[in-house]
Amino acid sequence: MYIVGTVTTLHSPDIELIDQEIEKHQKIIRDLKTRRNLHAFISKLPPEILSIIFLLYRDEMAFHWRTLAWIRVSHICRHWRNVALGCPALWSHPIFYMPASVPEMLLRSKSAPLTVQ
């Protein structure tokens, strides 16, 4: 250990080992949460149905609020993120009043027909 002023610090290799251990436990926790989520009813819906729900939510949010708040569906869990990212139609309405979002939305829309407003 080094004493710097009144702060005690660990050797760098010690910190690296601790960080590796933390990362290992965080991965285990993420995996356990994923397994737990598989038991939720909504996780049993086919991706096609979940995609339709996401599209309806996107359209409702965009109509009333003109925001990208609907993207939150891709932040709920890994399964929802994979479904959202695997649904090109979800990304096919680039929002030009939010220009920073357009390039990524165009990439994610793949070959889906675009709706430009």
Secondary structure, 3 states (H helix, E strand, C coil): CEEECCEEECCHHHHHHHHHHHHHHHHHHHHHHHHHHCCCHHHHCCHHHHHHHHHHHHHHHHHHHCCCHHHHHHHCCHHHHHHHHCCHHHHCCCCCCCHHHHHHHHHHHCCCCCCCC
